[in-house]
Every structure is written in structure tokens, then in C-alpha cells.
Amino acid sequence: MTVNTSNGGQITGWGIALGNNLITNHDLASRMDTSDEWIKERTGISERRIGGTTAGLAVQAAKDALKVADCSPDEIDLLVLATTTPDDQIPATSAMVQHLLGLKCGAMDLNAACSGFVYSLVTGFGMLALGNKRVLVIGSETLSRVTDWEDRSTAILFGDGAGAFVIETSNTKSALLGWELSCDGSLRDILHAEIGGTIVMSGQEVFRKAVIAMTESALTSIENAGLTPEDIAFVIPHQANIRIIESAMKRLNIPMEKSVSVLHKTGNTSSASIPLALVDPCTRWENSRGR
């Protein structure tokens, strides 16, 4: 599927935030049966950050995004916040972020697990097509609050962080060229966290399903945009596991060096993982323009 706005749309601002506390693989090895080598070999993760609140991290990232976009809070027409770890059931975390940033617009939470930022970005561009001028899109997570720190299979994976982007209409040819959103609720049991509980995961099954889903979604999005894998300059995958990324890139027949990864220093931050990785190419693009 593609989206067309009368003036086009583009990312104009970005920012990130990470938890204050650094947890290295060596830290985890001191409290459970694991090692730095074991974790890096199986996941690609060296360290992760934990701490803070979902709203607090979102606000920190959003302030930087607004600054880069040279945009004041009252110029934002909508806030879309992707998270699986809201600070409260009521009110929505986006409502608190809206208040703390001094926004005057509508705000909503969106929970689509690890694909949440993609859903939110598509929603944001859709709102541009409906007439909004600027939308603030955020992915923010505090997964440390739903991690069982005694479970070696999951404690090594997750971190806390947020990434925020301002998207706005423009007179350029920039646009969201194509996307594909999908869901399979029948897979609930291979990765879930009950309300008040911690993350439970069947690692091998998640690996297998993730590689297939990421590849199929990427190929469909590329086709919807009228492109081929050879046309892609870089790929920003969900930062779950380096082996998943490598397998997906191989199935896409796109060189691994075209993938962007921050997994080694952030861990898996669910809906915050893609925005955390997306900031790097955005910053390089900004620097290349001499801004």
C-alpha cells in the first residue's frame, strides 16, 4: 500500500533517550549462569540501558526531535506513542507526554509490540494525508519492568529507551512510498507478558517466525513502493537479535552492510528499537547537508 499527500511528507526532527543505568554482559554474568561471549555470540548484544519511565524517556527524546525540527510544541497537530509498557493503564502514557511537553494536540497510545513504531509511523503519515501539518511519532519502552531478571533466556535481551520523530508535510518528493502491516494473533503463546507479569518467550520459535515475518513484510513493502531489493540503500530492522537480522538480510538478498544496527549497545527495546536505529542515518543525512 502507498500513501500520497498533496505536499509530500518527510522526517524533519529526531531524538533518542536511553535508560540511565548501564548493564553490561559482565554484570549479568556476575548474577546468573552466562558470559559475555555466550550472550554476544547468540544475540549480538554487549550492553543495555535500563531505568526511567516510559513517559520520561519519551519526553526526553521528543524534546530533541522538536529542537532538530525547529518546531515549537504548539505546532504539533498529533502525538502518536508506540509502547508495550505504559506507565499506567489509565491515563494513556501519551497523555502524560503531551502534558509534559506542553502540546495542545490530540494524543494516543498504540500497542503493536515490536512493530509498534512502524504502525505509528504509518498512522502519522496517514494523518498528514488527512490534512495535519506536523505529527510527533514516538516509540518508548521500559522493558526492564517486565523482565524476569532470574531468567537467563530473557534477562540478557531487553533494555529501556525511546526514539522520537517529527514528520511534516513538505513540497519535496519525500513520502512514505510503501508499507505492509500484518499480525498473527495465533502466535500469542510464543512471546507474551500477562498484565502484572513478566515476558515469557519461546526463543527458537520466535526466531523462526520473526525471520519469516520480517522478510515477507519487507518484500511486500518494497513491491508496494514499486522498487526491488537492489534499490534499497539501507535497511533498519527491528533490533531483536543479530542472528535474526543476518538471516532476514540473507533471505532478502541484501548485503548485511546495508543494515543499520544499534543492538549491541541498546538490547531489544521493542517499539523503541527501530527509532533508536533510524536516528543514525538521519544524523548522517543532516551532516551531509551541512546543517
C-alpha positions in Angstrom: 0.0 0.0 0.0 1.2 3.6 -0.7 0.3 6.9 0.7 0.2 10.2 -1.2 -0.2 13.7 0.3 -0.7 16.8 -1.7 2.6 18.2 -0.5 4.5 15.1 0.3 5.8 14.3 3.8 9.2 13.9 5.4 11.0 13.4 8.7 12.3 16.7 9.9 13.4 16.0 13.5 14.6 13.2 15.6 15.9 12.4 19.1 16.6 9.4 21.4 16.8 8.6 25.0 18.2 5.6 26.9 17.8 4.4 30.5 20.4 5.9 32.9 21.8 2.6 34.2 24.2 0.7 32.1 24.0 -3.1 32.4 26.8 -5.0 30.6 27.0 -8.6 29.8 29.7 -9.0 32.5 27.2 -7.5 35.0 24.7 -10.2 34.1 27.4 -12.9 34.2 28.0 -12.0 37.8 24.4 -12.8 38.8 23.5 -15.7 36.6 25.0 -18.6 34.6 26.1 -16.8 31.5 29.0 -15.0 30.0 29.8 -12.0 27.8 30.9 -14.4 25.0 27.8 -16.5 25.2 25.4 -13.5 25.0 27.3 -11.8 22.2 27.5 -15.0 20.1 23.8 -15.7 20.4 22.3 -12.2 20.3 24.9 -9.6 19.3 24.2 -7.6 22.5 27.1 -6.3 24.6 25.2 -3.9 26.9 21.8 -2.4 27.5 20.4 0.6 29.4 17.6 0.4 32.0 15.8 2.9 34.2 13.4 5.8 33.9 9.7 5.9 33.0 8.1 5.3 29.6 6.8 8.9 29.6 10.1 10.4 30.9 12.1 8.7 28.1 9.6 9.7 25.5 9.7 13.4 26.6 13.5 13.4 26.6 13.6 12.0 23.0 10.8 14.3 21.9 12.5 17.5 23.1 15.5 16.7 21.0 13.3 15.9 18.0 11.4 19.2 18.3 14.7 21.0 18.5 16.1 19.4 15.4 12.9 20.1 13.5 13.0 23.7 14.8 9.4 23.2 15.9 7.5 24.5 18.9 5.2 22.3 20.9 2.1 24.2 19.8 2.9 23.4 16.1 2.4 19.7 16.6 -1.0 18.5 15.4 -1.0 15.0 16.8 1.1 12.8 19.1 1.3 9.0 18.4 3.1 7.0 21.1 4.0 3.3 20.5 4.6 1.3 23.6 4.0 -2.1 25.2 5.0 -0.8 28.6 2.7 2.1 29.6 3.3 3.8 32.9 -0.3 3.4 33.9 -3.4 1.7 32.4 -5.2 5.0 32.7 -4.4 7.6 31.6 -2.6 6.8 28.4 1.1 7.4 28.6 0.8 9.7 25.5 -1.5 12.0 27.6 1.3 12.5 30.1 3.8 13.1 27.4 1.5 15.6 25.8 1.2 17.4 29.1 4.9 17.4 30.0 5.8 18.7 26.5 3.2 21.4 26.5 1.5 20.1 23.4 -2.0 21.4 22.5 -3.0 18.5 20.2 -4.6 15.1 20.4 -2.5 12.2 21.7 -2.9 8.4 21.6 -1.0 5.2 22.6 -0.6 2.5 20.1 0.4 -1.1 21.2 1.6 -3.3 18.4 4.5 -4.8 20.3 7.9 -4.8 18.5 6.2 -3.4 15.3 4.6 -0.6 17.2 6.8 2.2 15.7 6.0 1.1 12.2 2.3 1.1 12.9 2.7 4.6 14.5 4.8 6.0 11.6 2.2 4.7 9.0 -0.6 6.3 11.2 1.3 9.6 11.3 1.8 9.7 7.6 -1.9 8.9 7.2 -2.8 11.8 9.3 -0.6 14.1 7.1 -2.6 12.8 4.2 -5.8 13.9 6.0 -4.5 17.4 6.5 -2.4 17.5 9.6 0.8 19.6 9.2 3.1 18.0 11.8 2.9 14.7 13.7 5.1 13.7 16.6 5.8 9.9 16.5 7.5 8.2 19.4 8.4 4.7 20.4 9.2 4.3 24.1 9.7 1.3 26.3 10.8 0.4 29.8 11.0 -3.4 29.3 13.1 -3.8 32.4 9.9 -3.5 34.4 8.5 -6.7 32.7 11.8 -8.7 32.5 12.4 -11.6 34.8 16.0 -10.9 35.9 16.4 -14.5 37.0 15.6 -15.9 33.6 18.7 -16.2 31.5 16.8 -16.6 28.3 15.2 -13.2 28.5 17.2 -11.1 31.0 20.0 -10.8 28.5 17.8 -9.4 25.8 15.9 -6.3 26.8 16.6 -2.7 27.5 14.8 0.7 28.0 14.8 3.5 25.6 12.9 5.9 23.3 13.1 7.4 19.9 11.0 10.3 18.6 10.5 11.8 15.2 8.7 14.8 13.8 7.1 14.2 10.4 5.5 17.0 8.4 4.2 17.9 5.0 6.6 19.3 2.5 6.8 20.4 -1.1 9.5 17.8 -1.8 9.1 14.4 -3.4 9.7 12.8 0.0 6.9 10.4 1.0 6.1 7.1 2.6 6.4 5.1 -0.5 5.1 1.7 0.6 4.3 -0.4 3.7 2.8 -3.6 4.9 1.2 -4.2 8.2 0.3 -7.7 9.4 -0.5 -9.6 12.5 -0.9 -13.2 13.6 -2.6 -13.4 17.0 -2.4 -17.2 17.0 1.3 -16.9 18.0 0.5 -15.4 21.3 2.0 -18.2 23.4 5.5 -18.0 21.9 6.0 -14.4 23.3 3.8 -12.8 25.8 3.6 -11.0 29.1 0.4 -11.1 31.2 -0.7 -8.0 33.0 1.4 -7.7 36.1 3.7 -10.5 34.9 7.0 -10.7 33.0 8.0 -11.6 29.5 7.8 -15.3 28.6 9.3 -16.4 25.3 10.0 -19.5 23.3 13.2 -18.4 21.7 13.7 -20.8 18.9 10.1 -20.4 17.7 10.3 -16.6 17.9 13.5 -16.7 15.9 11.9 -18.8 13.1 8.7 -16.8 12.9 10.5 -13.4 13.1 12.8 -14.1 10.2 9.9 -15.2 8.0 7.6 -12.3 9.1 10.3 -9.6 8.7 11.3 -10.9 5.2 7.8 -11.2 3.9 6.8 -7.8 5.2 9.9 -6.1 3.8 9.4 -7.7 0.4 5.8 -6.7 0.3 6.7 -3.1 1.3 9.4 -2.9 -1.4 7.0 -4.2 -4.0 4.2 -1.8 -2.9 6.7 1.1 -3.3 7.5 -0.1 -6.9 11.1 -1.0 -6.0 13.3 -4.0 -5.9 15.7 -5.1 -3.1 18.6 -3.9 -5.3 17.2 -0.3 -5.0 17.4 -0.2 -1.2 20.2 2.0 0.2 19.9 0.7 3.8 17.6 -1.4 6.0 16.6 -0.6 9.5 15.3 -3.8 11.0 13.8 -4.4 14.4 16.7 -4.7 16.8 15.9 -8.1 18.4 18.8 -10.4 17.7 21.8 -10.1 15.4 21.1 -13.6 14.1 17.6 -12.7 13.2 18.8 -9.6 11.3 21.5 -11.6 9.5 19.0 -14.3 8.5 16.5 -11.8 7.3 19.0 -9.8 5.2 20.2 -13.1 3.6 16.6 -14.0 2.7 16.1 -10.5 1.2 19.4 -10.9 -0.7 20.5 -7.5 0.6 24.1 -7.2 1.8 24.4 -7.2 5.6 26.5 -4.0 5.4 23.3 -2.2 4.3 21.6 -2.9 7.6 21.7 -0.4 10.5 22.2 -1.9 13.9 22.5 -0.4 17.4 21.6 -3.7 19.1 25.0 -4.2 20.6 24.6 -1.1 22.9 20.8 -1.0 23.4 19.5 -4.5 23.6 16.0 -5.2 22.3 13.8 -2.2 23.1 10.7 -3.4 21.3 8.8 -0.5 19.7 11.8 1.9 20.5 14.3 -0.2 18.6 13.7 1.0 15.1 13.6 4.7 16.0 16.8 4.2 18.0 18.5 2.8 14.9 16.9 5.2 12.5 18.5 8.2 14.2 22.0 7.3 12.9 21.2 7.6 9.1 19.1 10.7 9.8 22.0 12.3 11.6 24.4 11.3 8.7 22.0 12.8 6.2 21.8 16.0 8.2 25.5 16.3 8.4 25.9 15.7 4.6 23.6 18.7 4.0 25.8 20.8 6.2 23.0 21.7 8.7 
